[in-house]
Amino acid sequence: MEPSDNMRPAGTATSASAEQLAPHVQTFESTLARYGHLLAEAQETASEWKRIFDAVEDPICVVTADYQLVHANTAYVRLFGTGYERGGMHYCFITHADDGGPVSPCVDCPLPDTVRTRSAGFTEQEWRVPVATSDSPQSRLYQRWTYPVVNADGAVDRVVEVLKDVTEQERMRRAVTKAEAVREADRLKAELLGTVSHELRSPLSAIKGYAATLLRHERRLPREERHAFLEAIGEASDRLETIINRLLEMSQLETGSITPHRSPVDAAQVAREAIALVEQRAQASMQGKYVFNLRSLGGNGVAGRTLPLIEADPRLLRDVLDNLLENAVKYSPAGGTIDVTLGVRHGSDAPGAAETAPVSHTMDAEPQDMLEIVVRDTGLGIPAEHLGRVFERFHRVDTRLTREVDGLGLGLAMCQRIAEMHGGSMWAESVSGAGSAFHLVLPMDAMHARHQLAVPSS
């Protein structure tokens, strides 16, 4: 008779179950050991990463897309304190606890833009931070670089921020800039002294020489010769007065002592008056035969007979034209044709302005019409190597042909400064030996554009 199940010896089922579970236990233990090993590696890796993270001297932090701190290295905590450790808000955000307002960043914070645009951000900010060598906080200049970490969905998951203390570099840069400015000032002073000494010597020598001759031989000189000597003294005195006035005016322009007094101006009338004066002087000098032409162009560049008024300072505009015309005569010693052309340029289509002195326009506004005045001569011209520097103070083209021409090298610098004060610009075009053309463009006030003035052609 077979024994029943309940007649089997005790412990038989338990032994069978243990034998069945043994492989599972071994697998579990193996898995547990493997995960323990992986955990140890992860902890070691995390510890190594933190050591590297903390070894960086620049403050670094990692924040979430809503500006909660995830990681901060030792330099960051040392800079901002333990209150900004993991779990807190980024330091430049503040909670308006009093009025329950939203969390907002500091001024110029790059984090919001980095989260929004998913692109790196940068800014420079000056903060007052505690310094170990001082009892009171000191101002330090920091660069803030922010880099987005984008997840698989394309959204910014984290932002890494790196801070760089550039206070000392900025101090060095400013010191170098200051030293360069001092050197440049010394150079300009030396040029000024050299140029002014040279320019003053000629008229002073003439005055002294003629005056000494008159004192010694006044009674023996014919009346006509004495009169000629006195005229020469008067011309040399005028030259001295011009030099002094030019220096004073340039100084006033540089320091802002002169401000434009704008009013509706007929530029053609100002040009006619300037041409009349320089033509009279040119004829009196007996230097050469000159032909002066004045003409106007319509807005399409075709010869026209009307021009609008402009808002400008008539005296300063006259100064510019006087300088340009005097230069045209001065650098055309053999005579020639001098053309003054006035025209309207619509928008920013003034030729040459884009490459040399572009006209500024208000952002998002329609470019305004410009009045262009061109003074063109057929004289000596400007060598290509000097063309880019003719508007610099005290710069003069020194060649065999121009060496005998008097001048301080301030006239064109003053013209450009006056143009800039009116919101305009200047540039030059020239071919050595074939003459030069100086362009002046000035903005026109729309309120006066409807007032048309006849410009007779010369």
C-alpha positions in Angstrom: 0.0 0.0 0.0 1.4 3.4 -1.1 1.8 5.9 1.7 -0.3 9.1 1.4 1.2 12.6 1.1 0.4 13.4 4.7 2.4 10.3 5.7 5.7 11.7 4.1 8.5 12.6 6.5 8.5 16.2 7.8 10.9 18.6 6.1 10.9 16.9 2.6 8.9 19.8 0.9 11.1 22.5 2.6 14.3 20.9 1.3 12.9 20.7 -2.2 11.9 24.4 -2.0 15.3 25.5 -0.9 16.9 23.6 -3.7 14.6 25.4 -6.1 15.3 28.8 -4.7 19.0 28.4 -4.5 19.7 29.6 -8.1 17.4 32.6 -7.6 19.2 33.5 -4.4 22.5 33.3 -6.2 21.2 35.4 -9.0 19.9 38.0 -6.6 23.2 38.1 -4.7 25.1 38.4 -7.9 22.8 41.2 -9.0 23.1 42.9 -5.7 26.9 42.6 -5.8 26.9 44.1 -9.3 24.7 47.0 -8.4 26.7 47.6 -5.3 29.8 47.7 -7.5 28.1 50.1 -9.9 26.9 52.2 -7.0 30.5 52.4 -5.6 31.8 53.4 -9.1 29.0 56.0 -9.4 29.9 57.4 -5.9 33.5 57.4 -6.8 32.8 59.1 -10.1 30.5 61.6 -8.4 33.2 62.3 -5.8 35.9 62.7 -8.5 33.6 65.0 -10.5 32.9 67.1 -7.4 36.6 67.3 -6.6 37.2 68.5 -10.2 34.2 70.8 -10.0 35.5 72.3 -6.7 39.1 72.6 -8.0 38.0 75.2 -10.6 38.8 78.6 -9.2 36.0 80.4 -11.1 32.6 80.2 -9.5 30.3 77.7 -11.4 26.8 76.7 -10.7 24.1 74.6 -12.4 20.5 75.7 -12.2 17.2 74.4 -13.5 15.0 76.1 -16.0 13.1 77.8 -13.2 16.4 79.0 -11.6 16.7 76.6 -8.7 20.3 75.7 -7.8 21.3 72.1 -8.6 25.1 72.3 -8.1 27.5 75.0 -7.0 31.2 74.6 -6.6 33.3 75.8 -3.7 34.3 79.0 -5.3 30.6 79.9 -5.9 29.6 79.1 -2.3 32.7 81.0 -1.1 31.6 84.1 -3.1 27.9 84.1 -2.3 27.8 82.3 1.0 26.2 79.0 2.2 22.7 80.5 1.7 23.1 79.8 -2.0 23.9 76.1 -1.8 22.0 73.4 -3.5 18.2 73.7 -3.4 18.0 77.5 -3.1 17.3 80.1 -5.8 20.0 81.4 -8.0 21.6 84.4 -6.3 20.4 87.1 -8.7 16.8 86.2 -8.2 14.8 87.7 -5.4 11.3 86.8 -4.1 9.0 89.7 -3.3 7.8 88.4 -0.1 6.1 91.6 1.0 3.7 91.9 -2.0 3.7 88.3 -3.1 5.2 89.4 -6.5 6.9 87.0 -9.0 10.5 85.9 -8.8 12.5 88.3 -10.9 16.1 88.4 -12.1 18.7 91.1 -11.5 19.2 93.8 -14.1 20.9 92.4 -17.3 20.7 88.8 -16.1 21.5 86.5 -19.0 19.7 83.5 -17.6 16.2 84.2 -18.9 17.4 84.8 -22.4 19.4 81.6 -22.3 16.4 79.6 -21.2 14.2 81.3 -23.8 16.5 81.2 -26.8 18.5 78.1 -25.9 21.7 79.9 -26.7 24.7 81.0 -24.7 24.5 84.3 -22.9 27.1 86.8 -21.7 27.2 90.0 -19.7 29.5 92.0 -17.4 28.4 93.3 -14.1 30.0 95.1 -11.2 29.2 93.8 -7.7 30.3 94.6 -4.2 31.5 91.4 -2.7 33.3 90.6 0.6 37.1 90.4 0.3 39.3 88.5 2.7 41.9 91.3 2.9 39.3 94.0 3.8 36.6 94.5 6.4 34.2 96.1 3.9 32.9 94.8 0.6 34.8 95.9 -2.6 33.6 96.5 -6.1 34.6 93.7 -8.5 33.8 93.3 -12.2 32.5 89.9 -13.2 31.8 88.3 -16.6 28.8 86.0 -16.6 28.7 83.2 -19.1 25.6 81.0 -19.3 25.3 77.8 -21.3 22.0 75.9 -21.9 21.7 72.1 -21.5 18.9 71.0 -23.8 17.0 67.7 -23.2 15.6 65.3 -25.8 12.5 67.3 -26.2 14.4 70.4 -27.2 13.7 72.3 -24.0 16.3 73.7 -21.7 16.7 71.4 -18.7 19.7 72.9 -17.0 21.8 76.1 -17.4 25.5 76.1 -16.5 26.8 79.5 -15.4 30.5 80.4 -15.2 31.6 83.6 -13.5 35.0 85.2 -14.2 36.5 87.9 -12.1 38.1 90.3 -14.6 38.6 93.2 -12.2 42.4 93.1 -12.5 42.3 92.6 -16.3 40.0 95.6 -16.5 42.3 97.7 -14.4 45.2 96.8 -16.6 43.2 97.5 -19.7 42.2 100.9 -18.4 45.8 101.6 -17.4 47.0 100.6 -20.9 44.3 102.7 -22.5 45.2 105.7 -20.2 48.8 105.3 -21.1 48.0 105.1 -24.8 45.8 108.2 -24.4 48.7 110.0 -22.7 51.1 109.0 -25.4 48.6 110.1 -28.1 48.1 113.4 -26.2 51.9 113.9 -26.1 52.1 113.1 -29.8 49.4 115.6 -30.6 51.1 118.2 -28.4 54.4 117.7 -30.2 52.6 117.9 -33.6 50.8 121.0 -32.4 54.0 122.7 -31.2 55.9 121.8 -34.4 53.1 122.8 -36.7 52.2 126.0 -34.9 55.9 127.0 -34.5 56.4 126.5 -38.3 53.2 128.4 -39.2 53.9 131.3 -36.8 57.5 131.6 -37.9 56.7 132.7 -41.4 54.3 135.6 -40.7 56.4 136.7 -37.7 59.6 136.7 -39.7 57.8 138.8 -42.4 56.5 141.3 -39.8 59.8 141.6 -38.1 61.7 141.9 -41.3 59.5 144.6 -42.9 59.2 146.5 -39.6 62.9 146.5 -39.0 63.5 147.8 -42.6 61.0 150.5 -42.1 62.6 151.6 -38.8 66.1 151.7 -40.3 65.4 153.1 -43.7 62.0 154.8 -43.5 63.2 158.2 -44.7 65.2 156.7 -47.6 62.5 154.4 -48.9 60.1 155.6 -51.6 56.5 156.1 -50.5 55.3 153.2 -52.7 57.8 150.8 -51.2 56.9 151.8 -47.7 53.2 151.3 -48.6 54.1 147.8 -50.0 55.9 146.9 -46.8 53.0 148.0 -44.6 50.6 145.9 -46.8 52.9 142.9 -46.3 52.9 143.5 -42.6 49.1 143.7 -42.7 48.9 140.4 -44.6 51.2 138.7 -42.2 49.2 140.0 -39.3 46.0 138.6 -40.9 47.7 135.3 -41.3 48.6 135.3 -37.6 45.0 136.2 -36.7 43.7 133.3 -38.8 46.1 130.8 -37.2 45.0 131.9 -33.7 41.3 131.9 -34.5 41.6 128.5 -36.1 43.3 127.1 -33.0 40.7 128.6 -30.7 37.8 127.4 -32.8 39.1 123.9 -32.9 39.6 123.9 -29.2 36.0 125.1 -28.7 34.6 122.4 -31.1 36.5 119.7 -29.3 35.4 120.8 -25.8 31.8 121.4 -26.9 31.9 125.1 -26.2 30.3 125.7 -29.6 26.8 124.4 -30.2 24.9 124.7 -33.4 22.2 127.4 -33.4 19.9 125.8 -36.0 17.6 127.8 -38.2 16.2 127.4 -41.8 19.1 127.9 -44.1 19.4 128.4 -47.8 22.6 126.4 -48.4 22.8 127.8 -52.0 22.9 131.4 -50.7 25.6 130.5 -48.2 27.6 128.8 -51.0 27.3 131.9 -53.2 28.6 134.1 -50.4 31.5 131.8 -49.7 32.4 131.6 -53.4 32.3 135.4 -53.8 34.7 135.9 -50.9 37.2 133.2 -52.0 37.0 134.4 -55.6 37.9 137.9 -54.5 40.9 136.6 -52.5 42.1 134.4 -55.3 42.0 137.3 -57.8 43.9 139.5 -55.3 46.6 136.9 -54.8 47.5 136.8 -58.5 48.2 133.1 -57.9 46.4 131.7 -60.9 43.2 132.0 -62.9 40.2 130.3 -61.3 36.7 129.5 -62.6 34.1 129.0 -60.0 30.8 127.2 -60.8 27.7 126.7 -58.6 25.0 124.3 -59.6 22.2 122.3 -58.1 20.9 118.8 -58.7 17.4 117.5 -58.2 16.7 114.4 -56.1 17.2 112.1 -59.2 20.6 113.5 -59.8 19.5 115.5 -62.9 20.3 119.2 -63.0 17.6 121.2 -61.4 16.9 124.7 -60.2 15.3 124.2 -56.8 16.6 123.1 -53.4 14.8 122.8 -50.0 15.9 124.7 -46.9 17.8 122.8 -44.3 18.0 123.1 -40.5 21.6 124.2 -39.7 23.8 126.8 -38.2 24.5 129.3 -41.0 27.7 130.5 -39.5 29.1 127.0 -39.0 28.0 125.9 -42.5 29.8 129.0 -43.9 32.9 128.0 -42.0 32.8 124.6 -43.6 32.4 126.0 -47.1 35.1 128.7 -46.5 37.6 125.9 -45.5 36.8 123.7 -48.4 37.0 126.5 -51.0 40.2 127.9 -49.5 41.7 124.4 -49.7 40.6 124.0 -53.3 42.3 127.3 -54.2 45.4 126.5 -52.0 46.0 123.1 -53.6 45.4 124.4 -57.1 48.3 126.8 -57.3 48.2 126.9 -61.1 44.6 127.8 -61.2 41.7 125.7 -62.6 38.0 125.0 -62.2 36.4 124.8 -58.8 32.8 123.4 -58.8 30.4 123.5 -56.0 27.4 121.2 -56.4 24.4 121.0 -54.2 21.9 118.2 -54.5 19.3 116.2 -52.6 20.1 112.5 -51.8 17.1 110.4 -50.9 17.6 108.0 -48.1 21.1 106.5 -47.8 22.1 106.6 -51.5 24.9 109.1 -51.1 27.8 107.5 -53.2 30.9 106.7 -51.2 29.3 107.3 -47.8 28.9 103.6 -47.1 32.6 102.9 -47.4 34.0 105.9 -45.6 31.6 107.8 -43.4 28.1 106.3 -43.3 25.2 108.6 -42.3 23.5 107.5 -39.1 19.7 107.0 -39.1 17.2 106.5 -36.3 16.5 102.8 -35.6 13.3 101.5 -37.3 12.8 104.9 -39.0 12.7 105.8 -42.6 16.1 107.1 -43.8 15.7 110.9 -44.2 16.7 112.9 -47.2 20.1 114.5 -47.1 21.5 117.6 -48.7 24.8 116.9 -50.3 27.4 119.6 -51.0 30.4 118.7 -53.1 33.4 120.9 -53.6 35.5 119.7 -56.5 38.8 121.0 -57.8 41.3 120.1 -60.5 44.4 120.7 -58.4 47.2 118.6 -56.9 45.0 115.9 -55.5 45.7 113.6 -52.5 48.0 110.6 -52.6 46.1 107.3 -51.8 48.2 106.7 -48.7 47.0 110.0 -47.2 43.4 109.9 -48.3 42.2 108.1 -45.2 43.9 110.5 -42.8 43.0 114.0 -44.3 40.4 114.6 -41.6 42.8 114.0 -38.7 43.9 116.9 -36.7 47.3 118.4 -37.7 47.7 115.9 -40.6 49.1 117.5 -43.7 50.0 115.9 -47.0 53.7 116.4 -47.2 54.9 115.9 -50.8 57.2 117.9 -53.1 54.2 119.7 -54.6 52.4 120.5 -51.3 55.3 121.3 -49.1 55.2 125.0 -49.9 51.4 125.3 -49.0 50.7 126.9 -45.7 48.3 125.3 -43.3 47.8 124.0 -39.8 46.1 120.8 -40.8 43.0 121.7 -38.8 40.6 122.9 -41.5 39.3 119.5 -42.5 39.1 118.2 -39.0 37.0 121.2 -38.1 34.7 120.6 -41.1 34.1 117.0 -40.1 33.4 118.0 -36.5 30.9 120.6 -37.6 29.2 118.0 -39.9 28.9 115.5 -37.1 27.4 118.2 -34.8 24.7 118.6 -37.4 24.1 114.8 -37.7 25.9 114.6 -41.0 29.2 113.3 -42.3 32.1 114.0 -44.7 34.3 112.0 -47.0 36.9 112.7 -49.7 37.6 111.3 -53.1 40.8 112.1 -54.9 43.3 111.1 -57.5 46.9 112.3 -57.0 47.6 115.0 -59.7 44.0 115.1 -60.9 42.1 117.0 -58.2 39.9 116.2 -55.2 36.2 116.2 -54.3 35.0 116.7 -50.7 31.5 115.6 -49.9 29.4 117.1 -47.1 26.0 115.5 -46.4 23.6 117.1 -43.9 20.0 116.0 -42.9 17.1 118.1 -44.1 14.2 118.9 -41.8 11.0 117.7 -43.3 9.1 120.7 -42.2 11.1 122.9 -44.5 11.2 120.5 -47.5 8.2 122.2 -49.0 9.9 125.6 -49.2 11.7 125.6 -52.5 14.3 128.2 -53.4 15.6 129.0 -56.8 19.4 128.4 -57.3 20.8 130.2 -60.3 23.5 128.4 -62.1 26.8 130.2 -62.5 
